[in-house]
């Protein structure tokens, strides 16, 4: 196919925030460096939420202030409010993401606001980031299903997306927060979003592999014209509302799939696997992702590639 797909790496932020083992700032910076070494060019580095809310990311200020920035690499950070934005600005950030959902029940449980209230809070944050010339992303979580409200109609997720676009975001990322979506739903949501006026090149998807459908959902997204997908190296993360379930779509699994399917993306599978083994070791557990265990595959020789 030859077309380029953007891999948006979320391991250092979304991947680590749900991990119980506390990691040092040095380890996180090294992880981010290995991801950049692997050719990943969008790496969501951390979150400027209240340190008490997510202790794992309490070092966001120190991490961003001391991070070695690579040319051509974007390092977005998640910000929840004006205070978080001020911290991000002081730490040298230049790209942000904001986080809401398609379900009031979820936003109330997660951030203590309704969807409308969260969008109202994001207005000045996104306006200020726009004044600074920063790139801005908006997450619409629970785009397929909510742990409290059940199935979410795609039109509702699109409605929230349109409001985020009105506030100035450059990209919308629809999230399958609890990993209940299937390919037909991805096709349907994409079609409704495009019909509502959302350009394909402003849509991304964030799939969790909770029920083993993440790569199938990527394939459906690609067929529908989507060219940006989130993933976490090492398959870290997960969802506190789906205890015991698998985490985010693993970057190594996504890279193998894209390579074998003929898509260009710029990342090295061997480099991603090095980063995956590093973060698994740092968390004190074996690497359990599919490609992490099996390695890639050389079709000319039949040998595995990048296996430890």
Secondary structure, 3 states (H helix, E strand, C coil): CCCECEEEECHHHHHHHCCCCCCCHHHHHHHHHHHHHCCCCEECCEECCCCCCCHHHCCHHHHHHHCCCCCCCECCEECCCHHHHHHHHHCCCCEEEEEEECCHHHHHHHHCCCHHHHHHHHHHHHHHHHHCCCEEEEEEECCCEECCCEECCHHHHHHHHHHHHHCCCCEEEEEECCCCCCHHHHHHHHHHHHHCCCCHHHEEEEEECCCCCHHHHHHHHHHHCCCEEEEEHHHCCCCCCCCCCCCECEHHHHHHHHHHHCCECCCCHHHHHHHHHHHHHHHCCCCCCHHHHHCEECCCCCCEECCC
